[in-house]
Amino acid sequence: MLGASLEQNGGIATVEKLILKYAPINTEIQHITSHDEGSIAHRIIVFGQALMLLLQTLLFQKPDVVHIHISDGASLIRKAIIALITLLFRKPVIMHTHGAEFHVTYARLPQWVQQGLKRIFQQCNFIVLSQTWKEYYQLNLGLHHKPVTILPNPTEIPSQIPDRTNATQVRLGFFGRVGERKGTFDLIQAFANLPQQLKDNSDLVIAGDGEIAQGQELVKHLHLTNHVTFIGWIDASARDALLATIDVFVLPSYNEGLPMALLEAMGWGLPVIVTPVGGIPELVTTNTNGLLVAPGDIQQLSAAMELLIANEAVRLSLGQAARATVAAFDVKNYCQELGSIYDSVLAPNSDSVLAPKTAS
């Protein structure tokens, strides 16, 4: 399995660690880091080392399947090279897609590069996060001769969640990379637009790395320093501790795959305010297990926040439904389905489209 460094921040590393922790039965997985944060020189060195280790593994350990996690940006080229090397050894490739902006990167590439990528990707089996993404990859990459399997991201669902009744101060939480794509600045502006009484009865916690200084400057400009707190990137244990203290999860993104932070929040029984992008509308139904708002619509975002701050009954109802929704995404079920995908790729009839339970 090749992908982001396990020490890296972000959803892909989280998925990788969950797969390694709950590996499918009778499956041994070797992880190779193909990308890490840092300077360009560091990234090139990491990728070069990954290629050398991949070649050694293919030559001497002879793995059954090579499972590649692909994002967007330069990841398209890196993972195409890895796939091509693997295919030269006549080993099956599973391309596991995560990129929230894959379509943006791909559309900007020259036509000849797109054609080259298509020729490689059409020889790979694909795992995608939602029906929307499945349709995109099939249409734009011409994936008609290999399986394209819908396997939404997994999450560890806590056995117990806190009692959130009778909250005197409603805490909203944002988890993710601070910046425009995740809608962080829209969120801060929408919070500033709340009636003063609701602002006095609530606060906003922003957890994540990215453009924190710009966010802090906006908070200062909008006179929200007593209401908005930036805590930076947090590890899994700190994340769970924070999820136990908040009442509403907000992620007003412009582009997404299927965000791990959303699944984690729903598993903790939180009502969610999110946008219908990527795989999110296949998971969240507005007024049923969360609230959907249009990307960039600050007025609509503010109204959704106002509703959940003011109405405890709605908060609790949506949160309970959210937790029930993601029960099927428990990581143990996920890894069982992943094991079935591995088996199917190796089976003689692997050209048939797979349909794991989590895709239904």
C-alpha positions as CSV (number, residue, x, y, z in Angstrom):
1,M,0.0,0.0,0.0
2,L,1.5,3.3,-1.1
3,G,0.4,6.7,0.0
4,A,1.0,9.7,2.3
5,S,3.3,9.5,5.2
6,L,1.6,8.1,8.3
7,E,2.9,11.1,10.2
8,Q,1.3,13.5,7.9
9,N,-1.8,15.5,8.7
10,G,-5.0,14.9,6.8
11,G,-7.7,12.4,5.9
12,I,-5.6,10.1,3.6
13,A,-3.1,9.3,6.4
14,T,-6.0,8.7,8.8
15,V,-7.6,6.2,6.4
16,E,-4.2,4.5,5.9
17,K,-3.7,4.1,9.6
18,L,-7.2,2.7,10.1
19,I,-6.6,0.1,7.3
20,L,-3.3,-0.9,8.9
21,K,-4.8,-1.1,12.4
22,Y,-7.8,-3.1,11.3
23,A,-6.3,-5.0,8.3
24,P,-8.6,-7.5,6.6
25,I,-8.4,-11.1,7.9
26,N,-5.5,-13.1,6.4
27,T,-4.0,-10.0,4.8
28,E,-0.5,-8.7,5.4
29,I,-0.1,-5.1,4.4
30,Q,3.3,-3.3,3.8
31,H,3.0,0.5,3.8
32,I,5.4,2.5,1.6
33,T,5.4,6.3,2.0
34,S,5.3,8.0,-1.4
35,H,4.7,11.5,-0.3
36,D,5.5,13.7,2.7
37,E,5.1,17.4,3.5
38,G,8.3,19.5,3.2
39,S,10.5,21.2,0.6
40,I,10.4,20.1,-3.0
41,A,13.8,18.4,-2.5
42,H,12.5,16.4,0.4
43,R,9.4,15.4,-1.6
44,I,11.5,14.2,-4.5
45,I,13.8,12.2,-2.2
46,V,10.7,10.6,-0.5
47,F,9.2,9.7,-3.9
48,G,12.5,8.3,-5.2
49,Q,12.9,6.1,-2.1
50,A,9.3,4.9,-2.5
51,L,10.1,3.8,-6.1
52,M,13.2,1.9,-5.0
53,L,11.4,0.2,-2.2
54,L,8.5,-0.6,-4.6
55,L,10.9,-2.2,-7.0
56,Q,12.5,-4.3,-4.3
57,T,9.1,-5.4,-3.0
58,L,7.9,-6.4,-6.5
59,L,11.1,-8.3,-7.3
60,F,11.7,-10.1,-4.0
61,Q,8.4,-10.2,-2.0
62,K,6.1,-10.5,-4.9
63,P,2.9,-8.9,-3.4
64,D,-0.5,-10.0,-4.7
65,V,-1.9,-6.6,-5.0
66,V,-0.6,-3.0,-5.0
67,H,-3.0,-0.6,-3.3
68,I,-2.3,3.1,-4.2
69,H,-3.9,6.1,-2.5
70,I,-4.2,9.0,-4.9
71,S,-5.2,12.6,-4.2
72,D,-5.0,15.6,-6.6
73,G,-2.3,18.0,-7.8
74,A,1.1,16.3,-8.4
75,S,-0.3,13.1,-6.9
76,L,-1.8,12.2,-10.3
77,I,1.6,12.0,-11.9
78,R,3.4,10.3,-9.0
79,K,0.7,7.6,-8.7
80,A,0.5,7.1,-12.4
81,I,4.3,6.3,-12.4
82,I,3.8,3.9,-9.5
83,A,0.9,2.2,-11.2
84,L,2.9,1.9,-14.5
85,I,5.8,0.2,-12.7
86,T,3.5,-2.2,-11.0
87,L,1.6,-3.0,-14.2
88,L,5.0,-3.8,-15.9
89,F,5.4,-6.5,-13.3
90,R,1.9,-7.8,-14.2
91,K,0.5,-7.1,-10.7
92,P,-3.0,-5.9,-10.2
93,V,-3.3,-2.2,-9.1
94,I,-6.1,-0.7,-6.9
95,M,-6.2,3.0,-7.3
96,H,-7.9,4.4,-4.2
97,T,-9.1,8.0,-4.9
98,H,-9.4,10.7,-2.3
99,G,-8.7,14.0,-4.2
100,A,-11.3,16.6,-3.5
101,E,-10.0,18.6,-6.5
102,F,-8.9,15.8,-8.8
103,H,-11.3,17.1,-11.4
104,V,-9.7,20.6,-11.2
105,T,-6.1,19.2,-11.6
106,Y,-7.1,16.9,-14.4
107,A,-8.9,19.5,-16.4
108,R,-5.9,21.8,-16.4
109,L,-3.5,19.1,-17.8
110,P,-2.5,19.2,-21.5
111,Q,-4.5,16.9,-23.7
112,W,-1.5,14.6,-24.3
113,V,-0.9,14.2,-20.5
114,Q,-4.6,13.4,-20.0
115,Q,-4.4,10.7,-22.7
116,G,-1.3,9.2,-21.1
117,L,-2.9,9.1,-17.7
118,K,-6.1,7.5,-19.1
119,R,-4.1,4.7,-20.7
120,I,-2.5,3.9,-17.3
121,F,-5.6,4.3,-15.2
122,Q,-7.8,2.2,-17.5
123,Q,-5.7,-0.8,-16.5
124,C,-6.3,-0.2,-12.8
125,N,-9.1,-1.2,-10.5
126,F,-10.6,1.9,-8.7
127,I,-12.0,2.5,-5.3
128,V,-14.0,5.7,-5.1
129,L,-15.8,7.5,-2.2
130,S,-19.3,8.1,-3.6
131,Q,-21.6,7.5,-6.6
132,T,-20.8,11.1,-7.8
133,W,-17.1,10.4,-7.9
134,K,-17.7,7.0,-9.6
135,E,-19.6,8.7,-12.4
136,Y,-16.9,11.3,-12.8
137,Y,-14.1,8.8,-13.1
138,Q,-16.0,6.5,-15.4
139,L,-16.9,9.4,-17.7
140,N,-13.6,11.3,-17.7
141,L,-11.1,8.4,-17.5
142,G,-13.1,5.9,-19.5
143,L,-13.1,3.2,-16.8
144,H,-15.3,0.6,-18.5
145,H,-13.2,-2.5,-18.4
146,K,-12.1,-2.6,-14.7
147,P,-14.1,-2.5,-11.5
148,V,-15.0,0.8,-10.0
149,T,-16.1,0.2,-6.4
150,I,-17.8,2.6,-4.1
151,L,-16.3,2.4,-0.6
152,P,-17.0,5.4,1.6
153,N,-14.3,6.3,4.1
154,P,-14.3,4.4,7.5
155,T,-14.5,5.8,11.0
156,E,-14.0,4.5,14.5
157,I,-17.4,4.9,16.2
158,P,-17.2,5.5,19.9
159,S,-19.2,3.1,22.1
160,Q,-20.6,6.0,24.2
161,I,-21.2,9.7,23.5
162,P,-21.7,12.6,26.0
163,D,-25.0,13.8,27.2
164,R,-25.5,17.2,25.4
165,T,-28.8,18.1,26.9
166,N,-29.3,21.5,28.7
167,A,-26.2,23.1,27.2
168,T,-25.9,26.7,28.4
169,Q,-23.1,27.5,25.9
170,V,-23.3,26.0,22.5
171,R,-19.9,25.1,21.0
172,L,-19.4,24.8,17.3
173,G,-16.4,23.0,15.8
174,F,-14.5,23.1,12.5
175,F,-12.0,20.4,11.8
176,G,-9.8,20.5,8.7
177,R,-7.2,22.6,6.8
178,V,-7.9,26.3,7.4
179,G,-8.4,28.0,4.1
180,E,-10.7,29.0,1.3
181,R,-11.5,25.4,0.0
182,K,-12.8,24.3,3.3
183,G,-14.9,27.4,3.7
184,T,-13.2,28.5,7.0
185,F,-13.3,32.2,6.2
186,D,-17.0,31.9,5.2
187,L,-17.7,30.2,8.5
188,I,-16.0,33.0,10.5
189,Q,-18.0,35.6,8.5
190,A,-21.3,33.7,9.1
191,F,-20.6,33.5,12.8
192,A,-20.0,37.2,12.9
193,N,-23.4,37.8,11.3
194,L,-25.3,36.0,14.1
195,P,-27.5,38.0,16.4
196,Q,-25.5,39.3,19.4
197,Q,-27.5,37.2,21.9
198,L,-26.7,34.0,20.0
199,K,-23.0,34.9,19.7
200,D,-22.9,35.5,23.5
201,N,-24.4,32.0,24.0
202,S,-21.9,30.2,21.7
203,D,-18.3,29.9,20.6
204,L,-16.4,28.5,17.6
205,V,-13.4,26.2,17.8
206,I,-11.3,25.8,14.7
207,A,-8.9,22.8,14.7
208,G,-6.5,22.4,11.8
209,D,-3.4,23.7,10.1
210,G,-3.2,25.9,7.0
211,E,-3.9,29.7,6.8
212,I,-4.3,30.2,10.5
213,A,-2.8,33.7,10.5
214,Q,-5.2,34.9,7.9
215,G,-8.1,33.4,9.8
216,Q,-6.9,35.1,13.0
217,E,-6.7,38.4,11.2
218,L,-10.3,38.1,10.0
219,V,-11.4,37.2,13.6
220,K,-9.7,40.3,14.9
221,H,-11.2,42.4,12.2
222,L,-14.7,41.2,13.0
223,H,-14.2,41.6,16.7
224,L,-14.7,37.9,17.5
225,T,-11.6,37.2,19.6
226,N,-13.7,36.3,22.6
227,H,-15.7,33.9,20.6
228,V,-13.4,32.1,18.1
229,T,-10.4,30.0,19.0
230,F,-7.7,28.5,16.8
231,I,-6.1,25.4,18.3
232,G,-4.0,24.2,15.3
233,W,-3.7,20.6,14.1
234,I,-4.6,18.0,16.8
235,D,-3.9,14.3,17.0
236,A,-6.6,11.6,17.2
237,S,-6.8,11.5,21.0
238,A,-7.1,15.3,21.2
239,R,-9.6,15.2,18.4
240,D,-11.8,12.8,20.2
241,A,-11.6,14.8,23.4
242,L,-12.7,17.9,21.5
243,L,-15.5,16.1,19.8
244,A,-16.8,15.2,23.2
245,T,-17.1,18.8,24.1
246,I,-18.7,20.4,21.1
247,D,-22.4,20.5,20.1
248,V,-22.4,21.3,16.4
249,F,-19.9,20.4,13.6
250,V,-19.5,22.8,10.7
251,L,-17.6,22.2,7.4
252,P,-18.7,24.6,4.6
253,S,-16.4,23.3,1.9
254,Y,-16.3,24.1,-1.8
255,N,-14.8,20.7,-2.8
256,E,-14.6,17.4,-1.0
257,G,-14.1,13.7,-1.5
258,L,-15.8,12.3,1.6
259,P,-14.2,14.2,4.6
260,M,-13.0,12.0,7.5
261,A,-13.8,14.8,9.9
262,L,-17.5,14.7,8.9
263,L,-17.7,10.9,9.5
264,E,-15.9,11.3,12.9
265,A,-18.3,14.1,14.0
266,M,-21.4,12.1,13.0
267,G,-20.1,9.1,14.8
268,W,-19.9,11.3,17.9
269,G,-23.6,12.1,17.5
270,L,-23.1,15.6,16.4
271,P,-25.5,17.6,14.1
272,V,-23.6,18.7,11.1
273,I,-23.8,21.8,8.8
274,V,-22.1,20.9,5.5
275,T,-22.2,21.6,1.8
276,P,-23.5,19.3,-0.9
277,V,-20.2,18.7,-2.6
278,G,-18.3,15.5,-3.4
279,G,-19.8,12.5,-1.6
280,I,-21.4,14.5,1.2
281,P,-25.0,14.7,-0.2
282,E,-25.0,10.9,-0.5
283,L,-24.4,10.8,3.3
284,V,-26.2,13.9,4.7
285,T,-29.9,14.7,4.0
286,T,-30.9,18.2,5.1
287,N,-33.3,18.3,8.1
288,T,-32.9,14.5,8.6
289,N,-29.3,13.9,9.8
290,G,-27.8,17.4,9.3
291,L,-28.2,20.6,7.4
292,L,-26.9,21.3,3.9
293,V,-26.0,24.8,2.8
294,A,-24.8,26.1,-0.6
295,P,-21.0,26.6,-0.8
296,G,-20.2,30.3,-0.3
297,D,-23.7,31.3,0.8
298,I,-22.8,33.0,4.0
299,Q,-26.4,34.1,4.8
300,Q,-27.6,30.5,4.5
301,L,-24.7,29.2,6.6
302,S,-25.5,31.8,9.3
303,A,-29.2,30.8,9.3
304,A,-28.3,27.2,9.8
305,M,-26.0,28.0,12.7
306,E,-28.6,30.2,14.2
307,L,-31.2,27.4,14.1
308,L,-28.9,24.8,15.8
309,I,-27.6,27.3,18.4
310,A,-31.2,28.3,19.4
311,N,-32.9,24.9,19.2
312,E,-31.6,22.1,21.4
313,A,-34.3,19.7,20.3
314,V,-33.3,20.0,16.6
315,R,-29.6,19.6,17.6
316,L,-30.2,16.4,19.5
317,S,-32.5,14.9,16.9
318,L,-30.1,15.6,14.0
319,G,-27.2,14.3,16.0
320,Q,-28.9,11.1,16.9
321,A,-29.8,10.5,13.3
322,A,-26.2,11.3,12.2
323,R,-24.8,8.7,14.5
324,A,-27.2,6.1,13.2
325,T,-26.3,7.0,9.6
326,V,-22.6,6.3,10.0
327,A,-23.0,3.0,11.9
328,A,-22.5,1.2,8.6
329,F,-19.2,3.0,8.1
330,D,-17.5,1.4,11.1
331,V,-13.9,0.6,10.3
332,K,-14.3,-3.1,11.0
333,N,-17.1,-3.5,8.4
334,Y,-15.0,-1.3,6.1
335,C,-11.9,-3.6,6.3
336,Q,-14.1,-6.7,5.7
337,E,-15.3,-5.1,2.5
338,L,-11.8,-4.1,1.6
339,G,-10.7,-7.7,2.0
340,S,-13.5,-8.7,-0.4
341,I,-12.2,-6.2,-2.9
342,Y,-8.7,-7.7,-2.7
343,D,-10.1,-11.2,-3.2
344,S,-12.2,-10.1,-6.2
345,V,-9.3,-8.3,-7.9
346,L,-7.4,-11.6,-7.7
347,A,-10.3,-13.8,-8.8
348,P,-10.6,-14.9,-12.4
349,N,-13.8,-13.0,-12.9
350,S,-12.4,-9.7,-11.5
351,D,-13.7,-7.7,-14.5
352,S,-17.2,-7.7,-13.0
353,V,-18.1,-4.5,-11.1
354,L,-17.9,-5.0,-7.4
355,A,-20.8,-4.0,-5.1
356,P,-19.8,-4.1,-1.5
357,K,-22.5,-3.7,1.2
358,T,-21.3,-0.2,2.1
359,A,-22.0,1.0,-1.5
360,S,-25.7,0.3,-1.2
